[in-house]
């Protein structure tokens, strides 16, 4: 037994060690780097503003973390590094990991035909593999775009059944599988369906058991019920337009796979550290997760499986951003420097990708090559197509109701103030989806072609044997070739 005096000596030494450890862990708080980082987030530190949580790790240890702005504007709850956010598409790496863990167990192969597990998916005459879904090379139309075209928006309640129904109604692909890369949330939603059918557990259950719990990610979960309560969750906002102020923007979608993970920056860095320790999955699993795709023509792309891999200022970088409702997310890793930045925000225009890269520029300043301007690689600005004048009586011929079996929707076109407009969307997706308010002008830009620039929508009309207008084909972003027939 030790004496009381010895006991207090030991206790004092433990206390000193703890204080030294704490001081060391947060030594950067008063450093020049920390002040530069704070400057990156200064616009969000204003009173009454939503903001971001930040955590920076080096060598497996968090070297700087901080919250900027408010998690809840109504109750003035501040953001901290333990605040939980919806991370949107940053979730995709957990879906991909679940698939690869099932592959490791011998329960599937990424080269399997998707229809082996989802036979209700139409046979498009081309094999679509699980790997195509993982790499965004499947050609399957993006179901979030399809939902929006059908009048189903982010604040509607949707389920797995709704998402699967609209995907399986599509009669064609954007392109042949493996021939192109086009980001599609449909692929990752379908992966969640495969996880459930192969493992017998939902994706939220499988990921919790095989990823989140083993890595002690106690603040991480999939939110797959719109009524589900999430402890310590930040609410999400958009800037009011016109301003000033903010408006609430939180999704009620219940399907998972393409998104729906809720987590904190501290938990994200626990997952990030697994890429070094390989505690979950092992090295071969992690190598496969980060292996970038190759198209049918041999061209390599930057997308792997729920992760993008590229070079940034001379260093290999692995990252994925997320955007859903008013939430924004970014997890950025530099493997060769064992350095990572997690940035989660609850404001739609927060741009965490830019902020996280700025933070990396500060801490890795001596390791990065100088920034180079490449004006020759700047995006090309295409001239805006000129409007083709059409007389009111000509425009009137385009008016009417048009039906799409793929979207299960009816569009009403009408002439208002000498312009052709989409005035109404009616659909049959179920109670609550019977009619959506949508109103915008369609500008004639060519023979039978109309555009709506803000939404990126184009309509190309078709005619029958007698020259009568009989429908149009609609295209927008990640979904093209959608047919509408005139009633």
N, C-alpha and C positions, 0 to 999 in steps of 0.2 A: 504493500500500500504506500501511496505517496502522502507526504505531509500537506497540510493546508497551504503552507508557504510555497511548496513545489507546485501545487495545483494552480495557484494564482500566477506563478511564473509561466507555466505552460499555457494557461489561458491567455496571458498577455502576449506571448509569442504568436499564438494562433491569430489573435486580433490584429497584430501588426502585419502578419503575413497576408491576412485578408485585405487590409487596407492597401498594402503594397500592390496586391494583385488587382484590386479595383482601380487604383491610380494608373497602373500600367495599361489596363484594358481600355481606359478612356483618356489616355494621354493626349490623343489628337484633338480633344475637344477645344483646347485653347491654341491650337497650332495654326500656322498660316493656311494650311490646307483646309482646316475646318471652316475658317472664315470665308475662304473662297467658295466652299461648298454651300455654306449658308446663303451666300450672295446669289447662287443659282436658284434658290427657292424663296428669295426675298419677296417676290410678288405675291406669294401664297401666305406669307406670314402677316398679312394685313388683317385687322380686326374684321370678323364676320365673313371670312373667306373659307371655302373648302380648300383642301390642300393635298399633301402627299406624306407618306411615311418613307423613310430612307434607311437602308442598312448597307454598310460596306464591309466586306470581309477580305482578309489576306491570310494565307496559310491556315485556313480553317477557323480563324478567330474573327469576330466582329471588331473592327477597329474604329468604326464610327457609326452611330445611329441616331436618328432624330425624327420627330414629328413636326410637320409644318401645317398650320391651318386647323380647321375644325372637322371632326368626324360627323357631327350633327349640328346643323346651323340653328335649329329651333331651341335646342337645349345647351348650345355653346360647349359641346364636349370636345376637348382637344384631341388631335391625332397623336398617337404615340407609336413606337416601333412594334407594339403588340396589338395595334388596331387591325381588325380583320376587314379585308376588301374582297369583292368579286374580281377575279383576275382574268376574266374573259378567256381569250384564246391562249393565254399563257398556260391554261389548263391542258392544252393538247398534249404536252409532253407526258402527263400522267396517264392519259388515255393510251398513248403509244406504248408507254412502259407496261401497262397492264396487258396489252396484246403480246408484247415480247416476253413477258413473264409466263403467259400461257403457252407460248411457243417453246419456251425453255422446259416447260413441264411435258412437252410432247402432245399437247391437246389441239394444236393447230400449226399451220405453216403460213408464213406471210405470202407464200406463192399460191396458196389455195384460192380457188374461185370464190368470190364473195357470195355467189348464189348457193354455194354449198351450205351456208349458214343462214342466208336470207333469200329463200327461194321465191318469195313474193316480188323481189326486184325483177323488173322486166329483162328478158333476154334480148340484148341489143345486138346480138350476132358477134360480139367480141368479148373475150374473157376479161373480166375486171378482177384483179387480184387484191388481196388485203394490202399488199405492198403499194398498189396504186392508190388506195385510200390513204395510207400513211404519208405518201409523198405528194398528195394533191395532183396526181396525174391520171385520175380515173375518168375525167370528162363528165362526171355526174354533176348536174346543175346544183347550184348552191340553194339549199332549202330556205335559208333566211331571206334571200332575195325573192324566192318563190312566195314565201309567206307575205312579204311586203306587197308584191304584185297582186296578191289575192286579198289585200286589205286587212291582213293580220299584222299587228304592230307590236313593238317591244313591250307595251303595257297590257297586251292581251295574255290570258292564261292559255298556254299550250302544253301538250303532253307528248310523250314518246309516240303515242298512237297518231296524233295529229301530224308530227314530223314525218313518220314513216309513210303515212297515207299520201302526203303530197309528193314525196320523193318517188314512190312506186307508181304514181300516175303519169310520170314523165315518159314520153314515147320515144325520145331520142337523147343523145348525149351532145355535149358541147364539142367534143372531138373524140377520136379513137383513143382508147386507153393506152397510156404510155407515150403518146405522140407529142403531148404538150404538158406544160405546168400551168395550172390555174387553181388558185386557192379556193377550196370548197369546204364549207362547214358540213355539208352532207356526208362527206367521207368519214369525218370524225364522229358524227352522230351514229352512223352505221357501225362504226367500230364499237361503240358502247352497246349496241344491240348484240354484236358478236360476242363480246365479253359475257353478257348475261346468258346467252344461249349455250355457250361453251362451258362456262364455269358454274352455272346455276345460281350465280349471285349477281346482283346489280353492280354496275360500275362503281357507285359510291361504296358499296359493301366490300367489293374486291380490292379497291384501292386503299381503303382504310385498313384492311387486314394485311395487305401485302406491301404497302408503301408507307402510309402515314404513321401507323402504330409502330412498326419496327424502327422508324427514324425519329420517334418521339415528337412528331408534329401534332401536338395536342390541340392547336388552334386551327387545324386544317380539316376541311370536309367538303363534300359536294352538296350543294343546296338543290335538291330535286323536288321540293314542294314549295309552292309560292307562299304558303302560310308558315313555313318553317322559321323558327327563331334561331338566330346566330349570335352567340355571345360576343360582345365587344365589336360589333359590326359597324363600320362607317356607312352612312347613307350616301347616295350619289346625286350629283347635281350637274346642270348645264348653266352656262351664263345666259341670263335672260336676254332675249332679242326682240325689240330693242331693250337695252339696259337702262340703268344699272340693276344689279341684283342677280338672283339665281332662281332656278326652278328645279323641282324634284325630278329625277330620272332613274328609276330602278325597274328592272325587268321582272315579269311574272312568268317567264318561260320555265318549264319544269324538266325539259329534256336535258341530257348531259352528253358528254363526249367531246363536243366542240368547245365547251366552256363549263361554267357552273362551279368551279372550284373556288372556295373562299378560304383565304389564308392571310397570314401576316408576313412582313418582311423577315422577321426572325425565323419563322418556320420555313420560308422559301430558301433561306441560306442553309438550313439543315439539309434540305433536299439537294441543294447545290453541292454541299460538301460530299454527298454520296458519290459524285462523279470522280472523287479522289480516293475515297475509302472503299467504294464498291460493296458496301455492307448489304445493300439491296441489289440483287441481280447478278453481281459479279462483273468482272472486267469485260468479258465477251459480250454480255448483255449491253453494257454501256457503250462499247464500240459500235455495236449494231444500231443502237439508238441514235448515234451521231453520224452514221454513214450516210452521206448525201446521195441523192437519187441520180440515175442516169436514164435519159430518154431513149426511146427506141432507136433514134438515129445516132446514139453514142454521146450526145451532148450531156455534160454534167451540169447540174443545177445546184443552187446553194441550200435547198431545203432537204433536210434529213427526215426525221420522224418526230414531228412535234417540236422541232428545233431548226433554226437556220444557222449555218456555219459559213463564215467568210473571214476575210482578212481586213483588219482595221489598223491603219497606220503601222503596218509591219507586224502586227501580232494577230494570231489566230483568235477569233471571237466566236462564241456560241451564244445565241440569244433567242428569245421569243417575246413579242409584245402581246398585249391583250386590250380589247376595247369592247365594252358592253354596257348599254345604258350610259350613265355618266361616269362609269368606272374606267380607269386606264391603268395599265400595268406594264412593267418591263423587268425581265431578269437577264442580266448581261454577265457573261463569264469570259475571262481570259485564262484558259487552262495552263499555258506555259508560265504564267506568273502566279498561279494559284490565287487569283484575285477576282472578286465578283461584286456586282452592284445590284441590289433589289430596290425597286422604286414602285410604290403602289399609290394611286391617286383616286380621289373621288370627285374630280371635276373634268368634264368632257374635253376641255381644251388644254389640259395640263401638260400634255406631251412628255410623258415620262421617258420615252426613248431618247429624246434630245437631252433631258436633264441627266439621265444615267450616263450617257456618253460624256457629257461635260464633267461629271464627277470622276469618271475614269481618266479623262484627260489630266485632271489635277493630280491624282494619286500615282499615275503611271507616267508622269511627264518625262522622266529620264529614260523610259523604256520605249517610248513611242517615236516613230519617225515623224518628221515635220509634216504639218498639214499641207496638202498640195491641192491647188485649184485646177480643175479639169473642165474648162468651159466647153470643150468639144464633146464632153459626155453629159452635158446638161440636158434635161428633158426638152425635146423639141416641141415648140408651141405650134399646133396645127391651126391654120386659119379657120375662123368660124364660118360654116357654110352660109351662103347668102340665102335669104328668104326668096322663094319663088312665088310671085304674086298670083293669087287665085281669086277669081270673082266669087262673090257670095253664093251664086247659084251653083258654082262648081264645088265649093266647100260643102254645100248642103247635101251633095250626093254621098259624102263620107259619113254623114250623121246616121245614127242608128244604134242598135244593140249588137254586140259581138260577144260570142261565147267561147270560152276555152275549157275543154274537157280536162286538160292537164292541170289547170289551176282551179277547176270547179268554180268558175267565176264568170260574171257577165259585166262587160264594160259598156257604159252608155256614152256615146260621143254626140256632141251637139254644137251648133254654131252659136256663139255669143259675141256680140259686138264685132262681127266680121271675122271672127277667129274660131278655128276648130278646137274644141276643148274636151277633155275627159271630165265628165261631170258627176259620174256615179259609179261605184263598184258594188255589185251584189254577189254574194257567194253562198255556197251551201256547205260550209265546213262545220256547221253545227250552231247551236244556240249561242248567241253573242257575236257571231260572225256574219249575220245575215246581210248587213249593209255597212259599208265604210265610207266615211267622208273623204273624198279625194277630188281635188279640182285643180287642173293645170292646163295651160295652153299647149297645143301641139303645132309646131311651126313647120310649114311646108318648105323642104329644102331640095327637092328633086322630083323626078317622075315617081309618083305614088309613095314618096318617102316623107315622113314627118319626124321631127325631133322634139325632145323636151330636155334641154341642156342640164338643168339643175339636178334632175334625177338620172341623167345619162341614158334615157330611154329613147329607142328608135323604133318606129313602126313602118313597115313596108307593106303596102296594100297589094292585093292580088285581084284579078278579074277572071270571070268565067268565059265560056266559049262565045257568049253573045256580048262580051265587053262589060258585063255588069260587075260591080264591086261585090266580091263574095267573102272577103276576110282580110286579115293581115297577119304578118309574122312579127312578133315582138322580141326585142333583144335589149338586155341591160346588164352591164358588168359581168357577173359570174354566171349568168344564165342567158342563153341565146336560143333562137329558133323556136320560140313558143308560139303555137298556132292558135289563131282565133278565127271562128267562122261567123259570118254575118247571119243573124236570125232572118 
